[in-house]
C-alpha cells in the first residue's frame, strides 16, 4: 500500500455498539444572553492607538 491508500474492507459493515445515553450532548449547557462593551469616552482612534501601544509593549 502506498501513501493515502486504505483497505476498503475496513470501511464496510462496521458494527458500533454506541449507547446514546452515554453520548455527549453539545447543547446541554447552552446559554442565552448578550455581551456589550463600554468603551467610555474613547474614540476608535484612541482604541487603535492603545492597541498599537499594547503590541509594542509585547515586542
Residue pairs with C-beta under 8 A, 6 or more apart in sequence:
1 7
39 47
42 50
